[in-house]
Structures are given as structure tokens and as C-alpha cells.
Amino acid sequence: MTLDPVAALQDALRAPTVNDGSGSEAPAFEQLHAALREHFPLLHASLELTAVGGHGLLFRWPGASAEKPVVLMAHQDVVPIAGEWTHDPFGGEIVDGVIHGRGTLDDKGQLVAICAAVEGLIADGFEPAYDVWLSFGSDEETTGAAARAAVEELRTRGVEPWFVLDEGGAVAFDAFPGVAAPIGVVGVAEKGTTDVRLRVTGDGGHSSTPRQNGPTARLARAITRLDRMSMPVQLPAPTVEMFEQIAPYAAKPLRPVLANAGRLAPALARLLPRLGPEPAALVRTTVAITTLEGSPAANVIASAASAGVNLRIMVGETVAEVIERLRAAIGDRQVEIEVVRGGEPSPVSPRDEAFAKITESIAEVFPEAVPAPYTVMAATDSRFFYEISDRVYRFAPFRMTAAQRGSIHAADENLRVDDFLDGIRFYRRLVEGL
Ligand SMILES: [Zn+2]
């Protein structure tokens, strides 16, 4: 069968790989693996496959040298359907040159683009300069266990990747106010994702005889204090570099400010939070109150009340430090703070030769884009790879409008066919240029 990457992506989208870890997801992953085998026979014949952690796939493509191995990553699982969709989220429909479906951007577009690039290169008789590993996790949206298993497998084999490339960045349009050119943002670090629970206990009872300052009122006070607290601000090095890179493309009044971001870093760090929630998230740890629980009945006073808080921790800070800040802001010893899931921010990957390989491929395939480093706000599977590599980067080689970025984890996720094909070209260039 001749290579048809678009049909391969359509078939991949039709496998509803929502992974809740219950076991009921297995047939969907089998369907996806069968589609990959059908569309990429040369890849499956030439590469060595190891199954890791649940439904994870780890392929090794032997290169001329095993010296500087490279890992290309993507994940197979998708988040559940949310909102009202115009097209079947698992239909793989193409309408007016646009592929619709859950996972087109996050992250099956990337998964299939990697496979298509490898399949095409093998068909051309190409041998990579170094070993290329493909690591496709199966539970990125939940636990990341498959990615951790892949890291263990590589560690056992003594593989120390030269660099790792996962999802995270994009060729982003309208990413920064006043900058008309798309920015090819490559994530060089990611914030830490941590969940904590605030809990207050006390006397419950009948709602006809309430007391003041019960668990719900104390919890509410704690929440409003967190909502008003100010976290320290800083402009990290990758963000300074991003501003300097995009400065020449910015609106005139903004140009000198961005070009001197290094010198103006303290002033910019104070200014950005005033420009909206997105700029604010660039410079400080964010605190979001997400879940609330109190009494189960209208006439029952809660004897315990709790709130879930999702933290995105700035690179350079630690979970313990941030928890201490929350404790100080709340100022009430009766409010317990429990860390449900602690995720530290990642180290910062260097901007050296490996980073340049990625930005050179961006410049070739997306000449209209300005390549720039940045810090990813969300967590990706790639964070586990810092255990075996210093150079972990995050870039999905697709053009994404603000609306498309907003559709990730929401409704009407889609990818233009032409943009998907350019993504394949990016991986080809990257592997050819190793
Ligand atoms: Zn993803």
C-alpha cells in the first residue's frame, strides 16, 4: 500500500483512545495500533518495537551511529469529548481541507506525522546518522505511566538521549499582542503542575441553629485570601530570549521594550500581570480554586468543607516553597493544606546545537515564523525524560491559530490538511539534518 498520511491520521482519529485506566480503553488502543501497522508497514518492518507501560510504544530506528540518540515523542491518548461539536469527534472527517476530530492537535497529528516522516524516509532508503527512538505514551492526559516506563526502558539499555522532542510548542498565530508574525515557540521548560486540597473540619449539625465561623465560612475566607494573594514575579531567561527574538516583528512602540527585555526584566515582570491572565501566567506561579465540597444537603451544616486548588509552579520555585506561601496567605491554622499530587517545575533545557537543529528545521519549513524559546504552562510526558537527558524540547510542527489552540481539550479540535503535511516535512528535515 502506498503511503497516505492523511488517511492514516483519519484512521487514527477514529480510534477513541480516551484512557481512564479502567481497562475498557484496550480495544481503542488495539484499533489505533492496527491502523498504524496498516499504514506504516516499512516502519514496523524496520524498527524494533518494545511495548511499555499499558499501551505505550517505544520504537528504535537504528542509525549509522548509536552515539547521539534522539527521541521523538507524541501521545496516543486523548481527552474525553467536551462541548458541542460541529463534526463527529471520532469520525476523522475532512471538510474544506480541514481534518476534524479529537486529537488532531493533541496529539495524534504529531504521532502520525512522525510515523509518516519515518515511513517516507525508509522508503527512500535513508539511514539516520544516529539512532532515532519513537516514544508514544498512552496515558499522557492522566498519569504519564507509559512515558515513565519508556524512560526506565531507555535507562536500562544505557540510552542517554542527545535530545528529546515532544508536544508543547507550535507555529502559533496571534500568540503575543502587537506581533503579527507567527512565532515558532519551542518549549525549553515547563511549569510544575501541583494539586492541593484545603480542608476545614468542625461542628456540623442542624441548619436551624447555625454557629458563626463554621467550616464553610473559614474555607471561604481562605479561598478569598488565596484569590487576592500576590505571588512573586520574575521574568525567566527563556522568556527574555523569546521577547528579544520577537522584538523585530513587534509593533513599533513595543519594539525597544522587547529588544531590551533583559535589562527591563524586573519592570516587565511587574507590568505583565496587568495585561491579562495569559501574560500574568508567564511571570508567576498561578493559583486556581477548582473544586468545592461542603454539606450534601440543604438543611445540614457541613462538618467538613474542602476545596481543590490547582497550582502551576514557576520554573526556579519548588512545591514546598509555594505551599509555605499559601499557608502564610491563608493565615489560619485550622485550614489543612494537603498536597494531593506534587509536580515540580522542570529544569531549563539549553539553547545549544540540539536546539538549533530544531529551530533550523522550523526556519526551513515555516519561513514565515520566528523561532523562539518559551516555557510551557501545561505538563507534558517529556518532563520524565530529564532523568536521562539534559535537552528536552517541546514543539508540535503545526500552524495553530488562537481558536485552534483554544480547541485543545475543548470542542471542534481541527487541523488543516496542508498544515499536517508541513508537519511531516518538518520531521523529515529534522531527521535528515541530524
Ligand atoms: Zn497532549
Boltz pocket constraint, residues with backbone or C-beta under 6 A from the ligand:
constraints:
  - pocket:
      binder: B
      contacts: [[A, 75], [A, 106], [A, 107], [A, 140], [A, 167]]
      max_distance: 6.0
